[in-house]
Every structure is written in C-alpha cells, then in structure tokens.
Amino acid sequence: MPTDPHYRASVRIDLDLVCAHPDDLVNGPDDASRMSASALTAEDALLSMIGVSIAPGADDLVRIESSNVAIVDSQWQGTSGSVPAGSSDTAKVARAGARLAGIDWALNELFGGATGDASASELRQRTIIKGLVWNASVMVVDCLFDDVMQLADAADDRSAWRETHVISQLPPQYATHYDRMFAQKFLAATIEVTSRLSASPVYPPTVAHELALKLVLDEAQRNADRLGGDLPSGWREHLDTVLFQDLDVESLFADQDETTKRDAAAATPPLDFASWFIPYAHAPAPAPYASDDLKEPAGR
C-alpha cells in the first residue's frame, strides 16, 4: 500500500539566552527542581530551560517551541519536488534557492561570513536571494525561447523586437540588429551565464554575457519587490559589485548619438554592437555559439 508523501524540512532554531554568569545555568531556582550540579552538563542545563511538550500518544517525541524558527531548506518527498500546495510564495522561492550553490561565495561578504556562522534569519535571507536568482534565470531563458520563435515568425517586421519578452529589454538604439539570429546567440549566452551561476561563476566573458546577467538580476529584483520579503538592503548592488568586473554595459542604456556610439567602439574593451560577442582578453572562452572571433579586443 503506497504511503503518503512527507514534507521534510531542515529547520534552524536560534535561542538567545542572557545570563549573569555561566553558573546561573546550573543553579536552578530551587534545589527540588534542578538536577545535581555535578552531573549537569552545559547542554542539559540549556535544555532544562526550554519548555517542551509531549505529543499525545508519543511519549518519546518532544516538540521545542521557539519564537525564532526558520526553514533553511525543504523538499516534498513522493512528488515532483515542489513545495506543498498552500505554501507561501516566500517558501517556494526559498525552495528554489536551495539548488543554487554557485553564488554562496558572493553572498558571504553581504552576510558577514560563511553559512556556518550565519543566524537562522541570515540563512533564510541568503536562500531567498538565491531562489530569486534561480527563478529569474529560468524565466529569462524560457522567455528567450519564445522571443526566438517570435522573431523567426516576423522576420520581415523590423519592429517585432518591441513585442518580445527579453530582447525588448536590451538597449533600444541597437534594435535594428535584434533579429532571429541575434536572439539565438543571446539565448546561448544567457544559458551559459545561468549555468555558471549554478556552478562556479566567473566574470562574464563578453558584452552579451554581461547584458544577459544584468537582465537576470533585473528580473530577480523585480520579483523581490513583488515578494515584499525582508531582505538586506543593497543586496542587488552587492551582487553587481561581485559578479561583474565593472558595470560599463550600463552606459549602453543611455541615449546615444553617433559620437557616443563611436566612443563605445573605441572603449577598452569596445562596447559597440559588433563587439558584443567577442571575448574579452584573458577571459575564459565562452560557448562557441555565443562567441565571435572577428577581431581581438583591447585588453580589459
């Protein structure tokens, strides 16, 4: 007979105790209610101060009640892996974040250390940020597949890019280049960026990869605003600082004339459209489909 699926969660409970002196943990309120001081360990002393209740019919189980409890990771056994119906949006985002280990290093400075030194609240925030990035990665890639099909179906419509989900978020002054072939290459760059986020990320190797990462983080930030969760201030700015070598691509979103476009082509590295898929000097080689080698750009 099949068993019902079970929801498993890794729960961290933080208890803040203030004592005048460590001996206060051993010396209880009265001799009748405390254990012998010689036999009482520090752990026993702490547990003796926590109120527990025995579940009816289960004398060997205890439930510790605390006002500071957080689910750090969870999984729903016996199903596809999603959280149970009725779970909050925040729980769903945190569930996704448990799978994105590649940016833990980037969050250590934001939270003041590795996960082993973090409080339950910090672990929760860290997992939510990772979940936001994970979900944004999935959404952007999924929408780019639709964009490729849309641009292929409207090959003769020079304004078709305006109706796309992701391509329409790129710098509009280069819109004449946003056709099916470009969308396919940009999709390949985006998949590569997101795969590195889930493994061991390095700086994006081309302008296109930097733009892809920016759009993923933009989507994560929009989702964070809709979620309304309690995240540390400046988390997006922090990721911009550590995941990008610089933020020169931001200049591509400003209004440009012919002079500024020439300046972009002469920049180090060049930012003109012809250079978007050319790897930076000394950068790791990008995926072949998302790489051009028409010229060697200046050193970064």
N, C-alpha and C positions, 0 to 999 in steps of 0.2 A: 504494500500500500504506500503510495507516494507521500512523503512528508511535506508539510507546509514550508515554503521558503522562509528563511530567517534573515532579519536585518542585523548586520554586525557593524559595530562602530568602535573605533579607538577613541576613548574618552580621557581627557586630561582634567584632573581636579586640582585646583590650587587652593591651599588653606593658608591664610596669613595669621600667625599666632604671635602675639606680643607678650613677652614675659619679662618680669623684672630681673630674674636670674634663672639660669637653667634648672636650678634645684626646684624651682616652682613647678616644673613638670612632674617631679617625683612626689613632692609633698602635697598630697591631696587636701581637700577641705577638712577631712576628719579621718581619724585612724580606722574607723569602721568601714569606710567606703573605698579605701585605697589599698593597693597591693603592697607587699613588703618592698621597701626601697632597695634592698639588696638584690632582689630578684627582678626588679622592674627595669627593662631596657628603655632606651630613648624612644624606640618605635612603639613599644607598648604604652608608654606614657602619652604619646601623641594620640594613639588610637583610643585611649581611655577618655580623652577629652572630646571625642566625636560621638554625637548621638546616632545610634543605629537602631533600625527596627527589623524584626524578623518577619519575613513574608509568611502569611498563614499557610500552614501545611508544609513549610520548607524550613525546618529549623537550622539546616546547615547553610542557608543563604542569608546574606545580610545586604542591606541597602544603605549606602552612605549618602546622606543628603548634604548638599553644599550649594551656596548661592553663586559659586563661580565654577561652572561646568561648561566645557566646550567640546564639541565633536571635532576632532582633528582629521580623521579620515573615516570612511564608511564604505560599505558595499552591501548590496542586496543579493544574498545567495539564493540560487534556484531560479533566477530570471535572467534577463539580458544584461543586468548590471546597473540599471538605473535605480535611482532612489525611489522609495515607495510613493504611491500617489498621495497627494496631500502635503508632501514636504514643501517647505518654503523655497522660494527662488534662491535664497542665500545658501541653503543646504545643497541645492543642485549645483550651484557654481562651485562650492567647496568640494563636492564630489569630483567634479571635473579637474579641479586643481591638484588633487592628489596624484594625478597622472603626469603632471608637468614638472619633472625634476630638474630640467636643464637650466632653469634660471634661479635656482636656490642660491647660488653664489652671488647673483646680482642683488638679492634681497637681504643678504647678511648685513651689509652696512646700514641699510634702511632700518632694520630692526635691532641693530646693535650687537649682532653675533649670530652664530650658527643656531640651528633649531634646538640643539641640546640645551642651550642657555635661555631659551625663549619661554615666556609665560604662556598660559593657555590662550589668552586673548591675542597675543602676538602670533602664535601658531595659526589661530583661526584667520587672522587678517592676511597672513602670508599665503595661506591656502586659498583664500578668496581671490587675491590678486592673481595667483597662478591660474585659477579657474577662469577668471575674466580673460586672461590672455589665451588660454586654451580654446574657450568658446569663440573668441574673436577670430582665432586662426581658422577654425572650422568654417565659420560663417563667411569670411572673406574668400577663402578658397572655393567654397560651394557657389558663392555668387559669381566668382570669376568664370566658372564653367558656364553659367548662364550668359555672362557677358560675351564669351567667345561665340556661343551659338547665335546670340542676337546680332552681333556684328557680322557674322557669316551670312545670316539671312538678309541683312540690309547692306550688302557690300556696296551698292551704288548710292546709298544715303550718307552724305558727308556729315550729317548731324546726328547719326544714330548713336554716337557715343554719349549724347546727353541723356539717353534713356537707360543707360547701363547702371548697374548697382555699384560697381567698384571703379571701373575705368573713369567714370564721370567725376570721381573724387581726385583725380590726378590734375596737375597744373593745366588749366584750360588753354593757355597760349600755345600748347603743343598739340592741340586737339586734332589738327589735320593729319597727324601721324597715328592716331588711335584707330587702327583697323583690326581685322581678324588676326593677322599675323603678329601684330604687336601684342594683342591680348593674349595670344598663346604663349609668347615668350615671357610676358609679365606673369602669367599664371605659373609657368615653370619656376621663375624666380621666387614667387610667393611661396610655393610649396617647399622650395629649398630653405627659405628663411624660417618657415614654421617648423620644419623638421629639425633644424638646428636649435630652435628654442626648446624642443623636447628632448634634446640630447646634450650636446656640449657646445653652446653657441660661440661664434666668433663674430668679429665685426663684419657687417655686410660687405661683400666684395665688389659691388658695382653700385652706381646711382640707382638703378632699377631695384636692386635688393633693398637699398635704404628706403626708397619710396614704399616698397611693399611692407617693410617693418613698421614704418610710420602709420600706414593705413590700418594695420593690425592693432597697433597701440591706440590709435584714434577710436577704433571700434570698441576696444576694451574699456576705454574711458567713458564712452557714451553709455555702455552697459552698466558701468559702475554708477553713473549718475542716475540711471533709471532704477538701479537696485536700491540705492539710498542706504547702503551699508556704512558702518563705521570703519573707514579705512584711514591710515595715517596720511596726513596732509603732505602733498608733494610727492606721492608715490609715482605718479606718471613722470614728473620731471626727473625723479631719480632714475627711472628706467631709461629715459632719454640719455642721461649722462653716462650710464654704464654700458648700454647696448650699442650706442653709436660712437664712432671715433670722433665725429663732430656733427653738427646739425646744419651743414651748408645747404642741404637739399631744401630747407625751409625757404631759402631765397627764391626757389623756383615757383613758389605760390604767390609771390608778389607780382604786381603788374609790371610787365616788361615791354620795352620798346626795342628797336633794332640795336641800339647801343648796349643796353644791358644784356641782350642775347649774345652779342659779340664778347662782352666781358665774361659771360658764363662759359663760352667756348675757350676763352683764354685763361680761365681759372685753373688752380692747381689743387686737386685734379679738375679736369674740364667737366662742366655740368650741362653742356649743350646736348640736345636730344641725340645726336649722332654718337655720343659717348656713354649713353645710359647703360649699355650692356657690355662695355669694355671694362675688364677687371682692373682694379687699382693696382699700382705697382706694389709688389710684395704681399698682395692679398692672396688668400687661398683660392684655388681655381674654382669658379662656380660651375654649376651644371652645364654641360655642353650646349644644351638647347637655349639656355639663357645667357650665352656668352658670345660676344663678338671679338674678333682679333684683327680688326682693320688697321689699327694703329696702336702704338704703345703710349699710354697716357703718361703725363709727367708724374714724378714721384709724389707720394702723399705725405 
